[in-house]
Each structure stands twice: as C-alpha cells, then as structure tokens.
Amino acid sequence: MTDLFEAETATTTSLDLRRAQRDQRRRERRWRTLMATAVALVILSLGASVSWSFISAFRSQGPEVADYEGFGQGQVEVVINPGDSGADIAKTLYAAGVVASEKSFLLATYANPEDAQKIAPGYYVLPKQMKAEYALVALLDKDYKREVSITIPEGRGVDFILEKIASVTGASLADVETAAANTAAIGLPAEANGSLEGWLFPSTYKFNPGVQPTDVLSTMVSTTIAKLKAQGVEEKDWLKTLTVASLVEKEAKLDVDRPIIAGVIYNRLNAGQPLELDSTVKYAVGTVTNGEVFTSAEERGIDSPYNTYKVTGLPPGPIASPGEASIEAAVNPDQNDYFFFVTVNLITGETKYAKTYAEHQKNVKELQAWIKANKTS
C-alpha cells in the first residue's frame, strides 16, 4: 500500500509541474503577441500620419486646378460621340469653353463615377464657363440635349409615316420618298417585295440633329425585324405574320381582343373562308384614314387583291404598321371556335364574337341599335 501511495504522489506532482510549465509558455506567447501588435499599431499610426502629411504637403505645393464658378453664361453646342472616354469628353468641353480645364472635369467624374458613366452620346447645348461639376450635371439633364424625336402611332400607313419623317427632320417629302425607294439602303428584306407598308415599326425614336431620312427608315425597318425575331418568327414567315398583325391592329379596339381576333382570322384561313374585313377594303379604296368604320356595297364590290370579301386568303401584304401587341397576337393567337366578330360599342370598343352566322347577326343588330341610340352614321 505504501509503495502504491508513494508512486501515485510522485506521478501527480510530475503532472502538475508539466501543466504549470505549459501555462507559463502560453502566457509568454500571449505577451509577445500583444507587444508585437502594439508596436505594429504605433508604426502604422506614425506611417499614416507621415503619409497624410506628405499628401497634404504635395497638395499644397502643387498647382491649383483651374475651374470656373457658377452655372456659366451664353451657349455653345458640343457633340459627345459614341465611345468617348472621360478624357475625350473633358477635351471636348474644354475646347468649347464649357470648363476651365480638362482636369477639373476629370476630377468631377472621379468624384461621381456612377454619374459619369451615364453620359450618353449626342448633341448638347451647354452654357460656357461652367463649374466642372455643374457641367457633369448638365450632361445628364435631357433639357440640355438636342434631339430629333419622331413618334409613329400604331396602325398608321406608310404615307403618313413618310410625311411625318419629312416634317420632323426638315427634309422634303420628295427626299424621304427617294430614300424609301432605295430599299437596299434601308435594309428592307426581300420578303417585303419592295413595299414598306407594315415594315416601319410604330414607336418613338430619338435621333441626333441632322439625321437623314435613310437612317430614320433603316432604324424603323430594323426595329420591326428585331421584334419579329424576338417573337421567334422565322424569316420565311415574316410577311405572313406582319400581314396578320396589321389586320389585328386595324380591327381590334382593345388589347384583350387582339389574340381573339387573330384566332378568328386563322380559323377562317384554315377553313378556306374569305376574311371579309372592312379594314382591307378601306385600304384598297384609299379611305383608310377618313374615320369611317363601315364599307358600302360598292366598295365591297371592287376588284382588288386587298378586297377580302371577294378574295380568299390573306391580302398580298400588311395594310398598316402593327405594334408589338398585335405582332404578339399574330404569333400567339387565341385558340377558339369563333368565325365572326363585331364591335358593338364604338366608344368603349366592346367586341362580341360568334361561332355561327346566326349568332353573328344578333351581335350585328346590337351594334345597329347602339348606332341608332347614339345617332352615329
């Protein structure tokens, strides 16, 4: 028992000693780490102080950057070209007398990098002798930018669009018509068979001053093609899709009706029935913009490939420029069993549909009653 007790005592003492030595080493390591960190902080503090003193001294000794005060005076036109860098823009503004130095504008862009990236190419009319930061603000203000804006509503014909281009650009109608005749220059696809009708996409376009009719027309054509591609329409189906879309554009009064009317058109085409659309007859007789919504028996009797009362199938091409909603409806028509439709309220645009001619006649009588009540001829 004694031997065992003495052995246990010796072992316990040895373990305590080792623990104490280990704890001592840990305390020494922590102390050395704390001392090293403290020294490093002191060095960094001194370094930062010396660096700031150096930068301040450099700034105070360097030449001041020339800059104007205030919002400037007078006017001057400057052109920012596509791809211009901040340095390019600074040179342009300095050369035009807008800013006092290139460096002043560059410093303004460095201080506001997000704004600097928003500067768009184009023509600007700016005051001279502006403070650089104000010049940057002006370049982001649409009121200082000179643009030619052309708005083409949906459903308009090519004649209207050519006249609108002439009136906005200042070109003569003859010059615009000459540009339109050069179908290769404006990128009109072969599927159009030389006709611009329906291929000038309705939208609002913005151009630089002095834009030429060819550039305007080519932009409209390329936009139409882009819209067709976005809908997944293959090139061989471009003309058919635009033609159906133009019929939808002229017949539908509300967006909700566009895909339904497109479905009716395809139902009649698939059944081999004439489309019997007043809009195509109006296009054929040239009264598409006179505000009338119905055709006479005489008009419906004319000989024309656009007279869908006499000719089965689609007309040879579009009858107006369809908007995006009508193009989408032509690509994704509503799957229905309707073969007839009629707008029964010419103010609200409410349209009713029918599967049979008898049902359709009931809807026509509703329209006639509305016309009588509203004294509309």
C-alpha positions in Angstrom: 0.0 0.0 0.0 2.8 2.4 0.9 4.6 1.8 -2.4 1.5 2.4 -4.3 0.7 5.7 -2.5 4.2 7.0 -3.0 4.1 6.2 -6.7 0.8 8.0 -7.1 2.1 11.0 -5.3 5.1 11.3 -7.5 3.0 10.9 -10.6 0.6 13.7 -9.6 3.4 16.1 -8.7 5.0 15.5 -12.1 1.7 16.2 -14.0 1.2 19.4 -12.1 4.7 20.6 -12.9 4.2 20.0 -16.6 0.9 21.8 -16.6 2.4 24.8 -14.9 5.3 24.9 -17.4 2.8 24.7 -20.3 0.6 27.5 -18.9 3.8 29.7 -18.4 4.7 29.2 -22.1 1.2 30.2 -23.2 1.3 33.4 -21.1 4.7 34.2 -22.6 3.4 33.7 -26.1 0.3 35.9 -25.5 2.5 38.6 -24.0 4.8 38.6 -27.0 1.8 38.7 -29.4 0.3 41.7 -27.6 3.6 43.5 -27.6 4.1 42.9 -31.3 0.5 44.1 -32.1 1.1 47.3 -30.0 4.3 48.0 -31.8 2.7 47.5 -35.2 -0.2 49.8 -34.4 2.3 52.5 -33.3 4.2 52.1 -36.6 1.0 52.2 -38.6 -0.2 55.3 -36.8 3.1 57.0 -37.4 3.2 55.9 -41.0 -0.4 57.2 -41.7 0.5 60.5 -40.1 3.6 60.8 -42.2 1.8 59.7 -45.3 -1.1 62.2 -44.7 1.4 65.0 -44.0 3.2 64.1 -47.3 0.0 64.1 -49.3 -1.1 67.4 -47.7 2.3 68.9 -48.4 2.1 67.7 -52.0 -1.3 69.1 -52.5 -0.4 72.5 -51.0 2.7 72.7 -53.1 1.0 71.5 -56.4 -0.7 73.9 -58.8 -4.4 74.5 -58.3 -6.7 73.0 -60.9 -8.4 75.7 -63.0 -12.2 75.7 -62.6 -15.0 78.2 -63.1 -17.5 79.2 -60.5 -21.2 79.2 -61.1 -23.5 77.9 -63.9 -21.9 79.8 -66.8 -23.3 82.0 -69.5 -24.1 82.0 -73.2 -24.5 78.8 -75.2 -22.3 76.5 -77.2 -23.1 73.2 -78.9 -20.9 70.2 -78.1 -21.0 66.7 -79.5 -20.3 63.6 -77.4 -19.5 60.8 -79.8 -20.2 57.1 -79.2 -17.4 55.5 -77.3 -15.9 58.8 -76.0 -14.0 58.3 -72.8 -14.0 60.7 -69.8 -10.8 62.2 -71.1 -12.3 62.7 -74.6 -15.3 64.4 -73.1 -13.1 66.6 -71.0 -11.2 67.7 -74.1 -14.4 68.5 -75.9 -15.8 70.6 -73.1 -12.5 72.4 -72.6 -12.1 73.1 -76.3 -15.7 74.5 -76.4 -15.0 76.8 -73.5 -17.5 75.0 -71.2 -15.0 74.1 -68.5 -11.8 75.9 -67.4 -9.6 72.9 -67.7 -9.7 69.2 -68.6 -8.5 68.3 -65.2 -11.4 70.0 -63.5 -13.9 67.9 -65.4 -12.0 64.7 -64.8 -11.9 65.4 -61.1 -15.7 65.8 -61.2 -16.1 62.5 -62.9 -13.7 60.8 -60.4 -15.8 62.2 -57.6 -19.1 61.0 -59.3 -18.1 57.8 -61.2 -21.7 56.5 -61.5 -23.0 59.7 -63.0 -20.1 59.9 -65.4 -21.0 56.5 -66.8 -24.5 57.7 -67.6 -23.4 60.4 -70.1 -25.0 59.5 -73.4 -23.7 60.3 -76.9 -25.4 63.1 -78.7 -25.7 66.8 -79.3 -25.8 69.2 -76.3 -26.3 72.9 -75.9 -24.4 74.0 -72.8 -23.5 77.3 -71.2 -19.9 78.4 -71.4 -17.6 78.9 -68.3 -19.4 76.4 -66.1 -18.1 74.9 -62.9 -17.0 71.4 -63.9 -19.3 69.6 -61.5 -22.2 71.6 -63.0 -21.2 70.7 -66.5 -21.4 67.0 -65.5 -24.9 67.5 -64.1 -25.9 69.3 -67.3 -24.8 66.4 -69.5 -27.2 64.2 -67.5 -30.1 66.7 -68.0 -32.3 65.9 -71.0 -33.1 69.6 -71.3 -29.6 70.3 -72.4 -29.6 67.6 -75.0 -30.7 68.3 -78.6 -32.7 65.5 -80.2 -35.0 64.9 -83.1 -38.0 63.0 -81.7 -40.3 61.1 -84.1 -43.4 59.4 -82.8 -45.3 57.0 -85.0 -48.6 55.7 -83.6 -49.7 52.1 -84.2 -51.8 51.3 -87.2 -50.6 54.1 -89.5 -49.9 53.7 -93.1 -46.6 54.2 -94.9 -47.8 57.5 -96.5 -48.4 59.0 -93.1 -45.1 57.9 -91.8 -43.1 59.3 -94.7 -44.9 62.7 -94.2 -44.1 62.6 -90.5 -40.4 61.9 -91.1 -40.3 64.8 -93.6 -42.0 67.2 -91.2 -39.7 66.4 -88.2 -36.4 66.1 -89.9 -36.9 69.1 -92.2 -36.2 67.0 -95.3 -38.6 67.4 -98.2 -41.2 64.7 -98.8 -39.6 64.0 -102.2 -36.3 63.3 -100.5 -37.9 61.0 -98.0 -39.7 59.2 -100.8 -36.4 58.8 -102.7 -34.8 57.3 -99.6 -37.7 55.0 -99.2 -37.4 53.8 -102.7 -33.8 52.7 -102.1 -34.9 49.5 -100.3 -31.4 48.1 -100.2 -30.0 51.1 -98.3 -32.7 50.9 -95.6 -32.4 47.2 -95.2 -35.9 46.2 -96.4 -35.9 42.4 -96.6 -36.7 40.6 -99.8 -39.9 39.2 -98.2 -41.4 42.7 -98.3 -41.5 42.5 -102.1 -40.4 46.2 -102.3 -43.2 47.5 -100.2 -42.5 49.4 -96.9 -46.1 49.0 -95.7 -46.1 47.4 -92.3 -42.3 47.3 -92.0 -41.9 50.7 -90.3 -42.3 49.9 -86.7 -44.5 52.3 -84.7 -42.7 53.8 -81.7 -40.9 56.9 -80.5 -37.5 57.4 -81.9 -34.8 59.9 -81.0 -32.1 60.9 -83.4 -29.3 63.5 -83.4 -30.0 66.7 -85.3 -29.3 66.5 -89.0 -30.4 62.8 -89.2 -31.0 61.7 -92.8 -34.2 60.0 -93.9 -32.3 56.9 -94.9 -31.1 56.5 -91.3 -34.6 57.0 -89.9 -36.2 54.5 -92.2 -33.5 51.9 -91.7 -33.9 52.2 -87.9 -37.6 51.6 -88.2 -37.2 48.6 -90.5 -34.5 47.0 -88.3 -36.7 47.5 -85.3 -39.6 45.6 -87.0 -37.2 42.8 -87.8 -35.9 42.7 -84.2 -39.5 42.5 -82.9 -40.2 39.5 -85.2 -37.1 37.8 -84.2 -37.9 38.4 -80.5 -41.2 36.6 -81.1 -39.3 33.6 -82.6 -40.7 34.2 -86.1 -38.7 32.5 -88.9 -37.7 34.7 -91.8 -39.9 32.8 -94.2 -42.9 33.7 -92.1 -42.2 37.4 -91.6 -44.5 38.7 -94.3 -47.4 36.5 -93.2 -47.0 37.4 -89.6 -46.8 41.1 -90.3 -49.9 40.9 -92.6 -52.0 39.2 -89.9 -50.7 41.6 -87.3 -51.7 44.6 -89.4 -55.2 43.2 -89.7 -55.4 42.7 -86.0 -54.1 46.2 -85.5 -56.8 47.8 -87.6 -59.7 45.6 -86.4 -59.0 45.4 -82.6 -60.1 48.2 -80.4 -58.8 46.8 -77.1 -55.7 44.8 -76.3 -57.7 42.0 -74.9 -59.3 41.5 -78.3 -56.1 41.2 -80.3 -55.3 37.5 -79.7 -59.0 36.6 -80.1 -59.3 38.4 -83.4 -56.1 36.7 -84.6 -57.7 33.4 -83.7 -60.8 34.3 -85.8 -58.5 35.2 -88.8 -56.6 31.9 -88.6 -59.9 30.0 -88.2 -61.3 31.5 -91.4 -58.0 31.0 -93.3 -57.8 27.3 -92.2 -61.5 26.8 -93.3 -60.9 28.4 -96.7 -63.4 31.2 -95.9 -62.9 34.8 -97.1 -61.8 37.1 -94.2 -64.5 39.7 -95.1 -62.7 42.5 -93.3 -63.8 46.1 -93.9 -60.2 47.3 -93.0 -58.7 45.7 -96.1 -61.4 47.1 -98.3 -60.8 50.6 -96.9 -57.1 50.1 -97.6 -57.9 49.1 -101.2 -60.1 52.2 -101.9 -57.7 54.6 -100.1 -60.1 55.7 -97.4 -58.2 54.1 -94.5 -57.8 57.4 -92.6 -61.2 59.0 -93.1 -62.7 57.9 -89.9 -65.4 55.6 -91.4 -65.7 52.1 -89.9 -68.0 50.5 -92.4 -67.8 49.8 -96.1 -70.5 50.3 -98.7 -71.7 47.6 -101.1 -70.0 49.5 -103.9 -66.7 49.4 -102.0 -67.0 45.7 -101.2 -67.5 45.0 -104.9 -64.2 46.5 -106.2 -61.6 44.2 -107.8 -58.5 44.2 -105.6 -56.3 41.6 -104.0 -57.0 43.5 -100.8 -60.8 43.0 -101.1 -61.1 40.2 -98.6 -64.9 40.0 -99.3 -64.1 38.7 -102.8 -60.6 37.2 -102.4 -60.0 34.2 -100.2 -56.8 34.2 -98.1 -54.6 36.9 -96.8 -54.1 40.2 -98.8 -50.7 40.5 -100.5 -49.1 42.3 -97.6 -49.7 44.4 -94.5 -52.2 47.2 -94.6 -50.6 49.3 -91.8 -47.8 49.2 -89.3 -48.7 46.9 -86.4 -47.5 47.4 -82.9 -45.8 44.9 -80.7 -49.1 43.7 -79.1 -50.6 42.9 -82.5 -47.4 41.1 -83.6 -47.5 39.0 -80.5 -51.2 38.2 -81.1 -50.4 37.1 -84.7 -47.7 34.8 -83.3 -49.7 33.5 -80.3 -53.4 33.7 -81.3 -56.2 32.6 -79.0 -57.4 29.1 -79.7 -61.1 29.5 -80.2 -64.0 28.3 -82.4 -65.2 31.8 -83.4 -65.6 32.7 -87.1 -67.2 36.2 -86.6 -66.7 39.3 -84.6 -68.2 42.8 -84.4 -67.6 45.8 -82.3 -71.0 46.5 -80.6 -69.9 49.8 -78.9 -67.9 52.2 -81.0 -66.9 54.3 -77.9 -65.8 51.6 -75.4 -64.6 49.2 -78.1 -66.6 46.3 -76.7 -66.4 43.4 -79.2 -68.5 40.3 -79.4 -67.8 37.0 -81.1 -69.8 34.3 -82.7 -69.4 30.7 -83.9 -72.3 30.8 -86.4 -73.6 33.4 -88.8 -77.0 33.4 -86.9 -75.2 34.3 -83.7 -73.2 37.0 -85.5 -76.4 38.6 -86.8 -77.7 39.0 -83.3 -74.4 40.9 -82.5 -74.8 43.0 -85.6 -78.3 44.0 -84.5 -76.9 45.1 -81.2 -74.4 47.3 -83.0 -77.2 48.7 -85.2 -79.2 49.5 -82.1 -76.2 51.2 -80.5 -75.7 53.3 -83.6 -79.3 54.4 -83.6 -79.2 55.3 -80.0 -76.1 57.3 -80.4 -77.0 58.8 -83.8 -73.8 57.6 -85.4 -73.9 57.1 -89.2 
